[in-house]
Amino acid sequence: MCDLNQKSQSSLSPEHLILQLQLLVYMNGKNLCKKLRGKGMNLGDV
């Protein structure tokens, strides 16, 4: 079982790349929300 897990982690599968991409977009989105809130704007106003 351990070998299988290590293999799947070391090789970048499309699913893994998609997950990374989604995480990146999510984190960027959170930062954007913070910036907008800092300027006194709500996402509903945009």
C-alpha positions, 0 to 999 in steps of 0.5 A: 500500500505504501508503495502505491501511495508514494508512486501516485504522489511522485507522479503528477497526474492530471487530477493532481494538477487540476487539484493544484490549479483549483487550490491556486485559484481558490487562494487567489480568490481569497486574497482578492476578497481581502483586498476588495474588503480592505477598500471598503467594497463588498463582493456584491457591489462589484 
